[in-house]
């Protein structure tokens, strides 16, 4: 007699399932980070924005992950 679950209750995870779960987790992180940076952009006053206006920074953030959010956080916002 073996300990644990019987063989018919064993869960089989194939590589497709692992890839799908990984893709969903990465996509969730990307969406979360983009939302946080866009929220920061919306709370930033126009006088604190450098180089581009608010709409241009929003496009850069959304269309060029992860470089866009990093560029905004490094160069787009003037910290006091």
C-alpha positions in Angstrom: 0.0 0.0 0.0 1.4 3.4 -1.0 1.0 6.6 1.0 -0.6 9.7 -0.4 -3.3 9.9 -3.1 -4.3 7.0 -5.3 -3.0 7.1 -8.8 -6.3 8.0 -10.3 -6.3 11.3 -8.4 -2.8 12.4 -9.5 -2.7 15.7 -11.3 -0.9 15.8 -14.5 0.5 19.1 -15.7 1.8 19.3 -19.2 4.1 21.9 -20.7 1.2 23.7 -22.4 -0.5 24.3 -19.0 2.8 25.6 -17.5 3.3 27.9 -20.5 -0.2 29.3 -20.2 0.0 29.9 -16.5 3.4 31.6 -17.0 2.1 33.8 -19.8 -0.9 34.9 -17.7 1.3 35.7 -14.8 3.7 37.8 -16.9 0.8 39.6 -18.6 -0.7 40.4 -15.2 2.6 41.9 -14.1 2.8 44.0 -17.3 -0.8 45.3 -16.9 -0.3 46.0 -13.2 3.0 48.0 -13.8 1.5 49.9 -16.8 -1.5 50.9 -14.7 0.7 52.1 -11.8 2.8 54.2 -14.1 -0.2 55.6 -16.0 -1.8 56.4 -12.6 1.4 58.3 -11.7 1.3 60.1 -15.0 -2.3 61.2 -14.4 -1.5 62.5 -10.9 1.6 64.5 -12.2 1.0 68.1 -12.9 1.8 69.5 -16.3 4.7 71.6 -14.9 6.4 68.4 -13.7 6.4 66.7 -17.1 9.6 67.0 -19.1 10.3 66.5 -22.9 6.7 65.5 -23.9 3.1 66.2 -23.1 0.8 63.9 -21.1 -0.7 62.1 -24.2 2.7 61.4 -25.7 4.0 59.9 -22.5 0.9 57.8 -22.2 1.5 56.3 -25.7 5.2 55.7 -25.0 4.3 53.9 -21.7 1.6 51.7 -23.3 3.3 50.9 -26.6 6.8 50.2 -25.5 6.9 48.0 -22.4 9.2 47.8 -20.4 11.3 50.6 -21.9 8.5 53.2 -22.0 7.6 53.1 -18.3 11.3 53.2 -17.4 11.9 56.2 -19.6 9.0 58.0 -18.1 10.1 57.3 -14.5 13.7 58.2 -15.3 13.4 61.2 -17.7 9.7 62.2 -18.0 8.9 63.3 -14.5 10.7 66.2 -12.8 11.1 65.3 -9.1 11.4 68.2 -6.6 
